[in-house]
Amino acid sequence: MGTLIVHPENKEQLSALKAFMKALNISFEEAKQPYHTDFTEKMKISKKQAREGQTVKVSLDDIWK
């Protein structure tokens, strides 16, 4: 059918949504990822670049100019 992404504002809303879906036998899965997907993808790319030596070093003197 279709997929819905909901953003409850607090734990009470989350609990109510879960109870509602369970009562109607609607299957759902809960993402356990604490960060937004775009952010985690960028972090994976950055870690890969660091492993491959694709980094730039900046001295403290350059920062404070």
CNS distance restraints for C-alpha pairs under 8 A (distance, minus, plus):
assign (resid   8 and name CA) (resid  13 and name CA) 5.48 0.50 0.50
assign (resid   8 and name CA) (resid  14 and name CA) 5.57 0.50 0.50
assign (resid   9 and name CA) (resid  13 and name CA) 6.62 0.50 0.50
assign (resid   9 and name CA) (resid  14 and name CA) 7.80 0.50 0.50
assign (resid  10 and name CA) (resid  14 and name CA) 6.46 0.50 0.50
assign (resid  11 and name CA) (resid  15 and name CA) 6.09 0.50 0.50
assign (resid  12 and name CA) (resid  16 and name CA) 6.15 0.50 0.50
assign (resid  13 and name CA) (resid  17 and name CA) 6.12 0.50 0.50
assign (resid  14 and name CA) (resid  18 and name CA) 6.21 0.50 0.50
assign (resid  15 and name CA) (resid  19 and name CA) 6.16 0.50 0.50
assign (resid  16 and name CA) (resid  20 and name CA) 6.10 0.50 0.50
assign (resid  17 and name CA) (resid  21 and name CA) 6.18 0.50 0.50
assign (resid  18 and name CA) (resid  22 and name CA) 6.10 0.50 0.50
assign (resid  19 and name CA) (resid  23 and name CA) 6.07 0.50 0.50
assign (resid  20 and name CA) (resid  24 and name CA) 6.44 0.50 0.50
assign (resid  21 and name CA) (resid  25 and name CA) 6.04 0.50 0.50
assign (resid  21 and name CA) (resid  26 and name CA) 4.93 0.50 0.50
assign (resid  21 and name CA) (resid  27 and name CA) 7.14 0.50 0.50
assign (resid  21 and name CA) (resid  28 and name CA) 7.64 0.50 0.50
assign (resid  22 and name CA) (resid  26 and name CA) 5.96 0.50 0.50
assign (resid  22 and name CA) (resid  27 and name CA) 7.42 0.50 0.50
assign (resid  35 and name CA) (resid  39 and name CA) 6.71 0.50 0.50
assign (resid  35 and name CA) (resid  40 and name CA) 6.61 0.50 0.50
assign (resid  36 and name CA) (resid  40 and name CA) 6.53 0.50 0.50
assign (resid  37 and name CA) (resid  41 and name CA) 6.21 0.50 0.50
assign (resid  38 and name CA) (resid  42 and name CA) 6.35 0.50 0.50
assign (resid  39 and name CA) (resid  43 and name CA) 6.27 0.50 0.50
assign (resid  40 and name CA) (resid  44 and name CA) 6.25 0.50 0.50
assign (resid  41 and name CA) (resid  45 and name CA) 6.39 0.50 0.50
assign (resid  42 and name CA) (resid  46 and name CA) 6.21 0.50 0.50
assign (resid  43 and name CA) (resid  47 and name CA) 6.12 0.50 0.50
assign (resid  44 and name CA) (resid  48 and name CA) 6.22 0.50 0.50
assign (resid  45 and name CA) (resid  49 and name CA) 6.21 0.50 0.50
assign (resid  46 and name CA) (resid  50 and name CA) 6.19 0.50 0.50
assign (resid  47 and name CA) (resid  51 and name CA) 6.24 0.50 0.50
assign (resid  48 and name CA) (resid  52 and name CA) 6.29 0.50 0.50
assign (resid  49 and name CA) (resid  53 and name CA) 6.23 0.50 0.50
assign (resid  49 and name CA) (resid  54 and name CA) 5.00 0.50 0.50
assign (resid  49 and name CA) (resid  55 and name CA) 6.87 0.50 0.50
assign (resid  50 and name CA) (resid  54 and name CA) 5.63 0.50 0.50
assign (resid  50 and name CA) (resid  55 and name CA) 5.88 0.50 0.50
assign (resid  58 and name CA) (resid  62 and name CA) 6.47 0.50 0.50
assign (resid  58 and name CA) (resid  63 and name CA) 7.22 0.50 0.50
assign (resid  59 and name CA) (resid  63 and name CA) 6.67 0.50 0.50
assign (resid  60 and name CA) (resid  64 and name CA) 6.49 0.50 0.50
assign (resid  61 and name CA) (resid  65 and name CA) 6.57 0.50 0.50
